[in-house]
Amino acid sequence: MSEFEHGYPFDPAYGRSLDELLDIPAPAPPVGFDAHWRDRFAAAAGVATAPAVGPQEDERDGSRIFGVSYTSVGGLRLGGWLVRPAAGPVEHGFVIGHGYGGRQEPGADVPLPLPRSAAILPCVRGMGSRSRRPGIPGEAGAHVLHGIDSRETYVIGDCVADLWCAASALLELVPELRAGSGPGEEARLGYVGESLGGGLGALALPWDDRFACGQLTVPTFGNHPLRVTLPSVGSGEAVRAYSERHPEVMDVLAYFDAATAAKRLQVPMMAAPALFDPAVPPPGQFAVYNALPEPRELHLLRAGHFAYEGESGDVAALAKARRGFFTARLA
């Protein structure tokens, strides 16, 4: 029985105990899964991102915030924010992904997970206030279906590439992040992503050795074969309904399964799945965590995508745990 009172016509806890959630596996990879993603990363790594920084827009929590733009795959120019320390040298770097609500401003992503950090907060294509583009839907339910009939055209693959190109832009804009790396080595970045950003991060990090670690909160896209059997709200429901009408889409979704990708991660990860979530079914979230190789850390959330009494304290506890995780891995 759910801990929370709600008005949904389904149970956002999906009737599963914690032990049952911790036993949900990742689907087997389709033929060519690894090659598909390695080829996509190679294409993104070859993009001249040509980042440009605008005037300072804000200063708070020890950070200065600037507008930023950069080029991603397909020659698409995207926007977001660049965050730098207000004083002193840069010691750490982060790429921070956003949820399916898009990113209208830096918001709660500042303060950054660690002090003395620089970060890029990109808006992936079609989303947020700075990357809306003609021909790409800006609403979550339509965006998640854009190009879904082919693994080559599915927008989620290009959104993953947007994160890789954001990392390239950050390293170009803040070259001191490379300091301390061995000969020929890239800087070691941290990744933070929630909901859509969590799923995109699980898909992005296995192929990009510039990232030393990552933290995923209520990650989406985990175990698609199970997810499409579970009612929800938002983008997940759009995919479920589409798959009922077009069951052949499961062959495409297999290449965009965050749990399948998570098994290929080789860096320390921290996941924060929720026990109750009407938008991203917890079984899919836990499939991502369960697939993570050791060393991994689990931070349980009572609920995701749902307002409840005590939520602010839980958000603060997650921020503290995230800070401890990155302190141990990056500092």
Buried (B, 14 or more C-beta within 10 A) or exposed (E): EBEBEBEEEBBBBBEBEEEEBEEBEBBEBBEEBEEBBEEBBEEBBEBEBEBBBEEEEBEEEBBBBBBBBBBBBEEBBBBBBBBBBEEEEBBBBBBBBBBBBBBEBBEEBBBBBBBBBBBBBBBBBBBBEBBBEEEBBBEBBBBBBBBBEEBEEBBBBBBBBBBBBBBBBBBBBBEEBBEEEEEEEBBBBBBBBBBBBBBBBBBBBBBBEBBBBBBBBBBBBBBBEBBBEBBBBBBBBBBBBBBEEEEEBBEBBBBBBBBBBBBBBEBBBBBBBBBBBBBBBBBBBBBBBBBBEEEBBBBBBBBBBBEEEEEEEBEEEBEEBBBBBBEEBBE
